[in-house]
């Protein structure tokens, strides 16, 4: 059967491809592909410009960080950082130590005899459920310089009274003590007051006009302060005619308040004569005491030794036993406050001075109210952690140059410098043929090998290594330490002040950074170029879109015409067959 040429020409199916797209869409896609290279070229150009602008902005940021690091070392007082000190301690469980910049180099020994503690005052033990026996009304008392009032209804137990005192003190933000009720058994308890500060300056005293504290055992029998009692010791009454025998004649030694005293004795010594000789020797020794021979009647006498001032201690050590022959043995008397016992009221520490820290520094014993002591060794602050036993060796502390601290001072500058060098090198393709940036990179890198004026002429003199890529690192801390020990100002001059490495960096980068700097100008120019390319790309895209819509309309008209003709051909074909 013959084929109709018209049918062959218009046999185009239903107008859709196998992909599901219409023939019109396929034609549009083909057209867009012909215009895509022009768009891609603009996109590539825009991406290149944006990458270059990002590089400029990031480099500026890194240079500003380098500028800041260099400027820090050019500030007033920066040279003092090269006087940094470190302290080594032979036993860090006993104390720690720090040293201020510029402190003298050297060693010292420290023996921690006693830590500073807070004063503690305790009431007597009371059965908590028992009636306190106090009358109703408003009661006044003062504790550690602060006045308090509590209101009672007359039915309070001891526990109730203690709780009201605790509440009153706890409500006082300016209180100098903390208060608590401590239950030392299931039925008994005690009021406990603790000073908020350490040392003798925080010693607790109280007044009790209405008998509230007295009901808890803190009454007038409690000795609150020292310095009012003159300490004295007396020997036994001995017959004036008695003779005291010694195995050998000669000088006999004893000490009073740390002062060594000698007295000559015969193998047979009259008791009164011995007492008088002892009194004479004691009174001329400067031991802070007065010795007298007292007649006690009945032909008897005794030796009495009395401190010259109230308070303190009366310490006697009878090395040879000579004092023991008249009834005075080795002993230490102290003027103490009333000390608490398991049930009785009083203080935890016998004297306020016992609250102070006691340390022996290079053989000199001192006391301070705090465990942080900064006024004993010039420039060195001691923090006491643990008291030592009497037989423990003193702790050695050594103040040396703070090499690690100086290295930490320099590290931010070196890090910022290295960061810039690595960033520029890693973006060499982005820089391309930019002569200004390549020249700047070369200049910046050359600074590390510059010869400086002064005692130290190179960074290597301070232990700094220059790597093959120009980056810097503190490679030889021993050399740095030696230079700091020898002349810290020479190391400082290498990095601080006019003509230093830091100064050279600032000079080199000044024209690159800032709102008027080269990098900002380049970034602004690139921004303008990016905008032009972006505008060109948008204009091209808009033109292509318009052309596509125009062609789409034309294709649809042709398609409609084709369908019309196809219909007519179908009718004509039917007519011919009939």
WORA-V103193 format. One record per residue. N is the residue number from 1. RES is the residue in three letters. SS is DSSP state (H for helix, E for strand, C for the rest). D_CENTER is the distance of its C-alpha to the mean C-alpha in Angstrom with 2 decimals. Layout:
# WORA-V103193
N&RES&SS&D_CENTER  N&RES&SS&D_CENTER
This chain:
# WORA-V103193
1&UNK&C&104.43  2&UNK&C&103.62  3&UNK&C&100.12  4&UNK&C&99.86  5&UNK&H&98.13  6&UNK&H&96.73  7&UNK&H&95.19  8&UNK&H&93.54  9&UNK&H&92.09  10&UNK&C&90.43  11&UNK&C&89.36  12&UNK&C&85.55  13&UNK&C&84.68  14&UNK&C&82.56  15&UNK&C&80.34  16&UNK&E&77.21  17&UNK&C&75.92  18&UNK&C&74.93  19&UNK&C&71.24  20&UNK&C&71.93  21&UNK&C&71.59  22&UNK&E&74.57  23&UNK&H&76.49  24&UNK&H&75.40  25&UNK&H&71.67  26&UNK&H&72.39  27&UNK&H&74.07  28&UNK&H&71.13  29&UNK&H&68.67  30&UNK&H&70.81  31&UNK&H&70.85  32&UNK&H&67.06  33&UNK&H&66.68  34&UNK&H&68.85  35&UNK&H&66.49  36&UNK&H&63.15  37&UNK&H&62.93  38&UNK&H&62.79  39&UNK&H&59.92  40&UNK&H&58.07  41&UNK&H&58.41  42&UNK&H&56.81  43&UNK&H&53.98  44&UNK&H&53.30  45&UNK&H&53.33  46&UNK&H&50.93  47&UNK&H&48.52  48&UNK&H&48.60  49&UNK&H&47.94  50&UNK&H&45.04  51&UNK&H&43.49  52&UNK&H&43.82  53&UNK&H&42.35  54&UNK&H&39.31  55&UNK&H&38.91  56&UNK&H&39.14  57&UNK&H&36.59  58&UNK&H&34.08  59&UNK&H&34.64  60&UNK&H&34.11  61&UNK&H&30.76  62&UNK&H&29.68  63&UNK&H&31.03  64&UNK&H&29.17  65&UNK&H&25.88  66&UNK&H&27.07  67&UNK&H&28.06  68&UNK&H&24.62  69&UNK&H&22.99  70&UNK&H&25.71  71&UNK&H&25.51  72&UNK&H&21.82  73&UNK&C&23.00  74&UNK&C&25.90  75&UNK&C&24.06  76&UNK&C&24.36  77&UNK&C&21.85  78&UNK&H&21.17  79&UNK&H&22.99  80&UNK&H&20.47  81&UNK&H&18.00  82&UNK&H&20.59  83&UNK&H&20.13  84&UNK&C&16.70  85&UNK&E&16.44  86&UNK&E&15.33  87&UNK&E&15.97  88&UNK&E&17.73  89&UNK&E&18.39  90&UNK&C&21.63  91&UNK&C&20.60  92&UNK&C&17.00  93&UNK&C&18.31  94&UNK&C&19.21  95&UNK&E&16.30  96&UNK&E&13.30  97&UNK&E&13.19  98&UNK&E&11.76  99&UNK&E&14.26  100&UNK&C&14.66  101&UNK&C&16.67  102&UNK&C&20.28  103&UNK&C&20.00  104&UNK&C&23.18  105&UNK&C&23.48  106&UNK&E&24.74  107&UNK&E&24.47  108&UNK&E&24.53  109&UNK&E&25.21  110&UNK&E&23.55  111&UNK&E&25.25  112&UNK&E&23.53  113&UNK&E&26.56  114&UNK&E&25.12  115&UNK&C&21.92  116&UNK&C&21.74  117&UNK&C&22.90  118&UNK&E&23.95  119&UNK&E&27.67  120&UNK&E&29.69  121&UNK&E&33.20  122&UNK&E&35.44  123&UNK&C&38.81  124&UNK&C&41.77  125&UNK&C&42.34  126&UNK&E&44.45  127&UNK&E&46.40  128&UNK&C&44.69  129&UNK&C&47.86  130&UNK&C&49.93  131&UNK&E&50.90  132&UNK&C&48.89  133&UNK&C&52.07  134&UNK&C&50.59  135&UNK&C&52.69  136&UNK&C&51.98  137&UNK&E&50.40  138&UNK&E&47.26  139&UNK&E&45.56  140&UNK&E&43.27  141&UNK&E&40.69  142&UNK&E&37.67  143&UNK&E&34.57  144&UNK&C&31.95  145&UNK&C&33.34  146&UNK&E&33.60  147&UNK&E&37.01  148&UNK&E&37.81  149&UNK&E&41.00  150&UNK&E&42.08  151&UNK&E&45.36  152&UNK&E&47.52  153&UNK&C&50.72  154&UNK&C&52.05  155&UNK&C&51.81  156&UNK&C&48.19  157&UNK&E&47.41  158&UNK&H&44.84  159&UNK&H&42.40  160&UNK&H&43.13  161&UNK&H&42.58  162&UNK&H&39.25  163&UNK&H&38.07  164&UNK&H&39.11  165&UNK&H&37.17  166&UNK&H&34.04  167&UNK&H&34.57  168&UNK&H&35.13  169&UNK&H&31.94  170&UNK&H&29.85  171&UNK&C&31.33  172&UNK&C&30.23  173&UNK&C&26.87  174&UNK&C&27.10  175&UNK&C&27.96  176&UNK&C&26.64  177&UNK&E&27.14  178&UNK&E&26.91  179&UNK&E&30.24  180&UNK&E&31.45  181&UNK&E&34.73  182&UNK&E&34.51  183&UNK&C&37.48  184&UNK&C&38.26  185&UNK&C&41.29  186&UNK&C&43.00  187&UNK&C&44.95  188&UNK&E&43.06  189&UNK&E&39.83  190&UNK&E&38.07  191&UNK&E&36.11  192&UNK&E&32.73  193&UNK&E&30.76  194&UNK&E&27.23  195&UNK&E&25.63  196&UNK&E&22.38  197&UNK&E&21.21  198&UNK&E&21.49  199&UNK&C&24.02  200&UNK&H&27.58  201&UNK&H&26.84  202&UNK&H&26.33  203&UNK&C&29.64  204&UNK&C&31.61  205&UNK&C&35.13  206&UNK&E&37.49  207&UNK&E&40.89  208&UNK&C&43.24  209&UNK&C&46.23  210&UNK&C&47.52  211&UNK&C&47.11  212&UNK&C&44.58  213&UNK&C&42.23  214&UNK&H&45.34  215&UNK&H&46.45  216&UNK&H&43.30  217&UNK&C&44.07  218&UNK&C&41.95  219&UNK&C&45.04  220&UNK&C&46.29  221&UNK&C&46.44  222&UNK&C&42.67  223&UNK&C&41.66  224&UNK&C&38.49  225&UNK&C&37.98  226&UNK&C&38.86  227&UNK&C&40.51  228&UNK&C&43.87  229&UNK&C&45.51  230&UNK&C&47.07  231&UNK&C&46.99  232&UNK&E&50.25  233&UNK&E&51.90  234&UNK&E&55.61  235&UNK&C&57.84  236&UNK&C&60.87  237&UNK&C&64.19  238&UNK&E&66.31  239&UNK&E&70.00  240&UNK&C&70.59  241&UNK&C&73.18  242&UNK&C&71.15  243&UNK&E&70.38  244&UNK&E&67.15  245&UNK&E&67.44  246&UNK&C&65.04  247&UNK&C&65.55  248&UNK&C&65.19  249&UNK&C&65.23  250&UNK&E&62.48  251&UNK&E&59.07  252&UNK&E&56.96  253&UNK&E&53.18  254&UNK&E&50.84  255&UNK&E&47.60  256&UNK&E&46.77  257&UNK&C&43.24  258&UNK&C&42.39  259&UNK&E&45.41  260&UNK&E&47.98  261&UNK&E&51.54  262&UNK&E&54.90  263&UNK&E&58.31  264&UNK&E&61.63  265&UNK&E&63.80  266&UNK&C&67.27  267&UNK&C&68.12  268&UNK&E&69.81  269&UNK&E&68.15  270&UNK&E&69.38  271&UNK&H&66.80  272&UNK&H&66.95  273&UNK&H&66.92  274&UNK&H&63.82  275&UNK&H&62.08  276&UNK&H&63.00  277&UNK&H&61.85  278&UNK&H&58.52  279&UNK&H&58.12  280&UNK&H&58.91  281&UNK&H&56.43  282&UNK&H&53.64  283&UNK&H&54.26  284&UNK&C&54.16  285&UNK&C&50.94  286&UNK&C&48.48  287&UNK&C&46.73  288&UNK&C&46.32  289&UNK&E&49.15  290&UNK&E&52.85  291&UNK&E&55.41  292&UNK&E&58.80  293&UNK&E&61.85  294&UNK&E&63.11  295&UNK&E&66.66  296&UNK&E&66.70  297&UNK&E&70.50  298&UNK&C&72.95  299&UNK&C&72.66  300&UNK&E&69.01  301&UNK&E&65.81  302&UNK&E&62.09  303&UNK&E&59.10  304&UNK&E&56.36  305&UNK&E&52.94  306&UNK&E&50.90  307&UNK&E&47.58  308&UNK&C&48.16  309&UNK&C&45.46  310&UNK&C&44.35  311&UNK&C&41.17  312&UNK&C&39.24  313&UNK&E&40.75  314&UNK&E&44.10  315&UNK&E&43.72  316&UNK&E&46.84  317&UNK&E&47.15  318&UNK&C&50.81  319&UNK&C&50.71  320&UNK&C&54.50  321&UNK&C&55.69  322&UNK&C&57.55  323&UNK&H&56.02  324&UNK&H&56.71  325&UNK&H&60.45  326&UNK&H&60.30  327&UNK&C&58.02  328&UNK&C&54.57  329&UNK&C&52.23  330&UNK&C&48.63  331&UNK&E&46.41  332&UNK&E&43.41  333&UNK&E&43.79  334&UNK&E&40.93  335&UNK&C&41.07  336&UNK&C&39.12  337&UNK&C&38.56  338&UNK&C&40.21  339&UNK&E&38.33  340&UNK&C&38.26  341&UNK&C&40.24  342&UNK&C&40.61  343&UNK&C&42.73  344&UNK&C&42.73  345&UNK&C&40.44  346&UNK&E&38.20  347&UNK&E&34.82  348&UNK&C&32.70  349&UNK&C&32.21  350&UNK&C&35.34  351&UNK&C&34.05  352&UNK&H&31.31  353&UNK&H&30.41  354&UNK&H&29.67  355&UNK&H&26.64  356&UNK&C&25.01  357&UNK&E&23.04  358&UNK&E&25.36  359&UNK&E&24.49  360&UNK&E&26.92  361&UNK&E&25.70  362&UNK&C&28.34  363&UNK&C&30.93  364&UNK&E&30.12  365&UNK&E&29.12  366&UNK&E&27.03  367&UNK&E&25.83  368&UNK&E&22.90  369&UNK&C&22.21  370&UNK&C&18.52  371&UNK&C&16.85  372&UNK&E&14.40  373&UNK&E&16.86  374&UNK&C&16.63  375&UNK&C&20.35  376&UNK&C&22.08  377&UNK&C&21.39  378&UNK&C&21.22  379&UNK&C&17.97  380&UNK&E&16.34  381&UNK&E&13.98  382&UNK&E&14.88  383&UNK&E&13.36  384&UNK&E&16.47  385&UNK&C&16.59  386&UNK&C&20.33  387&UNK&C&23.58  388&UNK&C&25.98  389&UNK&C&29.69  390&UNK&C&32.15  391&UNK&C&33.25  392&UNK&C&29.87  393&UNK&C&29.20  394&UNK&C&26.70  395&UNK&E&23.43  396&UNK&E&23.46  397&UNK&E&20.56  398&UNK&E&21.21  399&UNK&E&19.69  400&UNK&E&20.62  401&UNK&E&20.27  402&UNK&C&17.17  403&UNK&H&19.33  404&UNK&H&16.81  405&UNK&H&14.71  406&UNK&H&18.09  407&UNK&H&19.07  408&UNK&H&16.10  409&UNK&H&17.24  410&UNK&H&20.75  411&UNK&H&20.28  412&UNK&H&20.24  413&UNK&H&23.48  414&UNK&H&25.08  415&UNK&H&24.24  416&UNK&H&25.73  417&UNK&H&28.71  418&UNK&H&29.40  419&UNK&H&29.19  420&UNK&H&31.88  421&UNK&H&34.12  422&UNK&H&34.03  423&UNK&H&34.67  424&UNK&H&37.66  425&UNK&H&39.10  426&UNK&H&38.76  427&UNK&C&40.71  428&UNK&H&43.50  429&UNK&H&46.17  430&UNK&H&44.80  431&UNK&H&44.87  432&UNK&C&48.43  433&UNK&C&50.40  434&UNK&C&48.03  435&UNK&H&48.58  436&UNK&H&45.96  437&UNK&H&43.14  438&UNK&H&44.39  439&UNK&H&44.61  440&UNK&H&41.08  441&UNK&H&39.78  442&UNK&H&41.71  443&UNK&H&40.48  444&UNK&H&36.79  445&UNK&H&37.14  446&UNK&H&38.97  447&UNK&H&36.09  448&UNK&H&34.34  449&UNK&H&37.41  450&UNK&C&38.09  451&UNK&C&38.94  452&UNK&C&36.86  453&UNK&C&38.02  454&UNK&C&36.19  455&UNK&C&35.47  456&UNK&C&33.92  457&UNK&C&36.26  458&UNK&C&34.78  459&UNK&H&31.57  460&UNK&H&32.78  461&UNK&H&32.57  462&UNK&H&28.76  463&UNK&C&28.85  464&UNK&E&29.00  465&UNK&E&31.56  466&UNK&E&33.77  467&UNK&C&34.89  468&UNK&C&38.37  469&UNK&C&37.29  470&UNK&C&35.60  471&UNK&C&31.99  472&UNK&E&29.53  473&UNK&E&27.12  474&UNK&E&25.47  475&UNK&C&27.94  476&UNK&C&28.16  477&UNK&H&24.93  478&UNK&H&27.17  479&UNK&H&29.03  480&UNK&H&25.95  481&UNK&H&24.73  482&UNK&H&28.24  483&UNK&H&28.43  484&UNK&H&25.15  485&UNK&H&26.49  486&UNK&H&29.86  487&UNK&H&29.18  488&UNK&H&25.78  489&UNK&H&27.57  490&UNK&H&29.94  491&UNK&H&27.23  492&UNK&H&25.78  493&UNK&H&29.31  494&UNK&H&29.70  495&UNK&H&27.05  496&UNK&C&26.91  497&UNK&C&29.80  498&UNK&C&33.37  499&UNK&C&34.91  500&UNK&C&31.69  501&UNK&H&30.97  502&UNK&H&28.79  503&UNK&H&31.65  504&UNK&H&34.18  505&UNK&H&32.34  506&UNK&H&32.32  507&UNK&H&35.98  508&UNK&H&36.87  509&UNK&H&35.37  510&UNK&C&36.08  511&UNK&C&39.46  512&UNK&C&38.17  513&UNK&C&35.60  514&UNK&C&35.76  515&UNK&C&38.34  516&UNK&C&41.07  517&UNK&C&39.96  518&UNK&H&42.09  519&UNK&H&40.08  520&UNK&H&40.31  521&UNK&H&44.01  522&UNK&H&44.55  523&UNK&H&42.75  524&UNK&H&44.89  525&UNK&H&48.05  526&UNK&H&47.22  527&UNK&H&46.60  528&UNK&H&50.08  529&UNK&H&51.61  530&UNK&H&49.96  531&UNK&H&51.39  532&UNK&H&54.86  533&UNK&H&54.88  534&UNK&H&53.64  535&UNK&H&56.41  536&UNK&H&58.95  537&UNK&H&57.88  538&UNK&H&58.20  539&UNK&H&61.57  540&UNK&H&62.86  541&UNK&H&61.69  542&UNK&H&63.38  543&UNK&H&66.58  544&UNK&H&66.63  545&UNK&H&66.14  546&UNK&H&69.07  547&UNK&H&71.23  548&UNK&H&70.42  549&UNK&H&71.45  550&UNK&H&74.63  551&UNK&H&75.50  552&UNK&H&74.66  553&UNK&H&77.20  554&UNK&H&79.80  555&UNK&H&79.31  556&UNK&H&79.74  557&UNK&H&82.95  558&UNK&H&84.25  559&UNK&H&83.32  560&UNK&H&85.13  561&UNK&H&88.14  562&UNK&H&88.04  563&UNK&H&88.03  564&UNK&H&90.95  565&UNK&H&92.93  566&UNK&H&92.08  567&UNK&H&93.56  568&UNK&H&96.63  569&UNK&H&97.13  570&UNK&H&96.87  571&UNK&H&99.67  572&UNK&H&101.74  573&UNK&H&101.34  574&UNK&H&102.58  575&UNK&H&105.52  576&UNK&H&106.53  577&UNK&H&106.41  578&UNK&C&108.66
